[in-house]
Amino acid sequence: MIRFLLVLVMLAGTAGAVVAYGDSDQIARASHKVSHIFRAQTATPAPAVQIPRGQGGEFALRAKINGVAAPMVIDTGATSVVLTWETAKAIGLPLEMLEYDVDLETAGGHTKAARLTLDRLSVGHLVEKSVPALVVQRGQMKTNLLGMSFLDRLESWGVRADKLMLTGYPELQSSHRRSRTAID
């Protein structure tokens, strides 16, 4: 994006200098270059995910944490993504190196958790990297929580007609690379 802005500034400066000297051929060429750059940059549609409300009123989903599928429940009251010890073990996190020094209030009461950063957390086509998270001690929770440390990174989220809509940010990409690659 910065490179694009620098090119745009350079072209604008060049076009301004050409206009000052009044060379109509140079003006046409500069105009063509600027138009080509704008046509080459297109925004892909923003990735979005719809999650239906469960029978218990919750929004449950299967996310991928560092490439491993894990069940999660959306919790807008949770400041962070919170993983059970069992899920953390299943995805290969270094549990023996964690320090359980974060006080945490859960629906089940008070417990301790350890801070870590997830390399990659994806929900459908929504992918976030370096997501702050917590891991609770063994047996302290039954469900992984998808909290605000993930949701705050999205462009928007909200409930419509018993569906939770999660929308990411669109990405700018060159028209030469329009083919999408599979994320998961």
Stockholm file with secondary structure:
# STOCKHOLM 1.0

chainA/1-184         MIRFLLVLVMLAGTAGAVVAYGDSDQIARASHKVSHIFRAQTATPAPAVQIPRGQGGEFALRAKINGVAAPMVIDTGATSVVLTWETAKAIGLPLEMLEYDVDLETAGGHTKAARLTLDRLSVGHLVEKSVPALVVQRGQMKTNLLGMSFLDRLESWGVRADKLMLTGYPELQSSHRRSRTAID
#=GR chainA/1-184 SS CHHHHHHHHHHHHHHHHHHHHTCHHHHHHHHHHHHHHHHHEEECCCCEEEEECCTTSCCEEEEEETTEEEEEEECTTCSSEEECHHHHHHTTCCGGGCCEEEEEEETTEEEEEEEEEEEEEEETTEEEEEEEEEEECTTSCSSEEECHHHHTTSSEEEEETTEEEEECCCCEEEGGGCSCCCCC
#=GC SS_cons         CHHHHHHHHHHHHHHHHHHHHTCHHHHHHHHHHHHHHHHHEEECCCCEEEEECCTTSCCEEEEEETTEEEEEEECTTCSSEEECHHHHHHTTCCGGGCCEEEEEEETTEEEEEEEEEEEEEEETTEEEEEEEEEEECTTSCSSEEECHHHHTTSSEEEEETTEEEEECCCCEEEGGGCSCCCCC
//
